[in-house]
Amino acid sequence: MLDVRDLVVRYGPFLACDRINIHVKPGEIVGVIGPNGAGKSSIARAIAGLVTPTEGQIDFLGESILGIESHLLIRRGLSLVPEGRGLFAHMSIEENLLMGGYSLKNPVRRSELMARCYDLFPILKQRRRQIAGTLSGGQQQMVAVSVGLMGDPKLCIFDEPSLGLAPIVIQQIGETLQAMRKLDLTVLLIEQNAKLASTVADHIYVISAGRTQYHDTPQALLENPDVLEKFLSA
């Protein structure tokens, strides 16, 4: 479904990603983990069309998506839940969800997707009229996930969904990611929290200093103390 090959991302003289390769098959949850500043978010932004790679190739559903604007990628089935949530803080939960489904032409499908989001997060349905900026951090993350799902994606990229959240909320996010399998969704999880990613992912890529340092199953990663100590101890 997603094939990233030899991805290079630069910001002026700063090299953020250096020959990154990532492969995601349909129905998989693939984790990209690493310390702060490793280049993880640059990978997400490049795939989502928010930054232009210096070199490399990005294929989605068998076609190159280099140079395609982000709003057009949403229509192709690629959604990004950004770091920091990116909500409309002065709008209600339901209004945020409607904005997430803005590109959908079928109002029936939009209603189906909203119902699905409310099934995943019942508290959002209870508070659907509440202003998003007044929610707790965990509830705001639930809204952000729902906004991403409202675009009816085939592939959803989650960029640091656990950032700044309490352990109990991180557990809920993990359960939601697992539920994605039942929704016929493919997930690319960008995370600093190695425990969360290892709990839900089928495969793990460890990124450090802009490079892929390790790629294997979560179980193999957890059984490799050298990798854990060298790249994830912080």
C-alpha positions in Angstrom: 0.0 0.0 0.0 2.8 2.4 0.9 6.3 2.2 -0.4 8.9 4.8 0.7 12.3 4.4 -0.9 15.5 6.3 -0.2 13.7 9.3 1.3 15.8 12.3 1.9 14.3 15.4 3.5 16.3 18.6 4.1 15.4 21.9 5.7 18.1 24.2 4.2 21.4 22.7 5.3 19.8 20.5 7.9 19.4 16.8 7.0 16.3 15.5 8.7 15.9 12.1 6.8 18.7 10.2 5.2 17.7 7.4 2.8 14.7 6.2 4.7 12.9 3.1 3.5 9.5 2.0 4.8 7.0 -0.5 3.5 3.4 -0.9 4.6 1.1 -3.7 3.4 -2.7 -3.4 3.4 -4.2 -4.1 6.8 -0.9 -3.7 8.7 0.0 -1.4 11.6 3.6 -0.3 11.1 5.4 1.6 13.8 8.2 4.2 13.3 9.8 4.9 16.6 12.8 6.8 17.8 14.0 9.6 20.1 12.9 13.2 19.8 14.5 14.9 16.8 15.2 11.6 15.0 13.3 12.7 11.9 10.1 10.8 12.4 7.7 13.7 11.9 9.5 14.7 8.7 8.8 11.2 7.3 5.1 11.7 8.1 5.0 15.2 6.6 6.7 14.1 3.4 4.3 11.2 2.9 1.3 13.5 3.5 2.6 16.1 1.0 3.4 18.8 3.6 7.1 18.9 2.8 8.9 18.2 -0.5 11.5 15.5 -0.3 15.0 16.3 -1.6 15.4 12.8 -3.0 13.6 9.5 -3.0 10.3 8.0 -4.0 6.9 7.7 -2.3 4.3 5.3 -3.8 0.8 5.0 -2.4 -1.6 2.3 -3.8 1.0 1.6 -6.6 1.3 5.2 -7.8 3.8 7.9 -7.1 2.4 10.7 -4.9 5.4 13.0 -5.1 4.3 16.6 -5.8 0.6 15.9 -5.1 -0.9 18.4 -2.7 -2.1 17.2 0.7 -5.8 17.9 0.1 -5.7 15.8 -3.0 -4.0 13.0 -1.1 -6.9 12.9 1.3 -9.3 12.2 -1.6 -7.0 9.4 -2.6 -7.4 7.8 0.8 -4.4 9.0 2.8 -5.0 10.8 6.1 -2.6 12.4 8.6 -3.5 12.9 12.3 -0.7 15.5 13.0 1.4 15.9 16.1 -0.3 18.5 18.3 -3.8 17.4 17.1 -4.4 20.4 14.8 -8.0 20.9 15.9 -10.3 24.0 15.4 -10.2 24.9 19.1 -13.2 27.3 18.9 -15.5 24.8 17.1 -17.5 22.0 18.6 -16.5 18.3 18.5 -19.1 17.7 15.8 -18.1 20.7 13.8 -14.5 19.4 13.8 -15.6 16.0 12.6 -17.6 17.6 9.8 -14.5 19.5 8.7 -12.6 16.2 8.6 -15.3 14.8 6.3 -15.4 18.0 4.1 -14.0 16.3 1.0 -16.7 13.6 1.0 -19.4 14.1 -1.6 -21.7 11.5 -0.2 -23.6 12.8 2.9 -24.8 9.3 3.8 -21.2 8.1 4.0 -20.3 11.1 6.1 -23.0 10.2 8.6 -21.8 6.6 8.6 -18.3 7.7 9.4 -19.4 10.0 12.2 -21.4 7.2 13.7 -18.3 5.0 13.5 -16.2 7.6 15.3 -18.8 7.9 18.0 -18.8 4.1 18.4 -15.0 4.3 18.9 -15.3 7.2 21.4 -18.7 7.2 23.1 -17.7 10.2 25.2 -17.4 12.3 22.1 -21.0 11.6 21.2 -22.1 12.6 24.7 -20.2 15.9 24.3 -20.5 16.5 20.6 -21.7 20.1 21.2 -18.8 21.0 23.5 -16.1 23.3 22.2 -13.0 21.3 21.3 -10.6 23.7 23.1 -12.3 23.1 26.4 -11.7 19.3 26.3 -8.9 17.5 28.2 -5.8 16.5 26.3 -6.9 12.9 26.0 -10.4 13.9 24.7 -8.8 16.3 22.2 -6.7 13.4 20.9 -9.8 11.3 20.5 -11.3 14.2 18.4 -8.1 14.4 16.3 -8.2 10.6 15.6 -11.8 11.0 14.6 -11.1 13.9 12.3 -8.6 11.7 10.5 -11.0 8.9 10.2 -13.8 11.2 8.8 -11.8 11.5 5.5 -12.6 7.8 4.9 -8.9 6.9 4.5 -7.4 3.7 3.4 -4.1 4.6 5.1 -4.0 6.7 8.3 -0.8 8.2 9.6 -0.7 9.0 13.3 2.1 11.4 14.3 2.9 11.1 18.0 -0.7 10.4 19.3 0.6 9.7 22.8 2.4 13.0 23.2 1.7 14.6 26.6 -1.0 12.1 27.6 -1.5 10.2 30.8 -0.8 6.5 30.8 -4.5 5.5 31.0 -5.2 7.6 27.9 -2.2 6.2 26.1 -3.7 2.7 26.8 -7.0 3.9 25.3 -5.2 5.2 22.2 -3.6 1.8 21.8 -6.9 0.1 22.0 -8.3 2.4 19.3 -5.4 1.6 17.1 -6.0 -2.1 17.5 -9.7 -1.5 16.6 -8.5 0.0 13.2 -7.9 -3.6 12.1 -11.7 -4.3 12.2 -12.3 -1.1 10.2 -10.2 -2.4 7.2 -7.7 0.4 7.8 -3.9 0.4 7.4 -1.9 2.5 9.9 1.5 4.1 10.0 2.2 5.0 13.6 4.9 7.6 14.2 5.8 7.4 17.9 8.3 8.2 20.6 6.6 5.8 23.0 8.2 2.5 22.1 6.0 0.5 24.4 2.8 1.8 22.7 4.1 1.1 19.3 5.4 -2.4 20.2 2.0 -3.3 21.7 0.0 -2.6 18.5 2.4 -2.8 15.5 3.1 -5.7 13.2 6.5 -4.3 12.2 8.8 -1.7 13.8 11.3 0.7 12.2 13.7 2.4 14.6 14.8 5.8 13.4 17.7 7.8 14.9 19.7 10.7 13.5 17.5 10.6 10.4 18.4 7.0 9.5 16.8 3.6 9.8 18.7 1.9 12.5 16.6 -1.3 12.9 13.6 -3.0 11.3 11.9 -6.2 12.7 8.9 -7.4 14.6 8.1 -5.8 18.0 8.9 -9.1 19.8 12.4 -9.1 18.2 12.9 -5.5 19.2 12.0 -6.1 22.8 14.4 -9.0 22.8 17.3 -6.9 21.5 18.7 -5.0 24.5 21.5 -3.4 22.4 19.0 -1.6 20.1 16.8 -0.6 23.1 19.8 0.8 25.0 21.5 2.6 22.1 18.5 4.2 20.3 15.5 4.2 22.7 16.9 4.5 26.2 16.1 8.2 26.4 
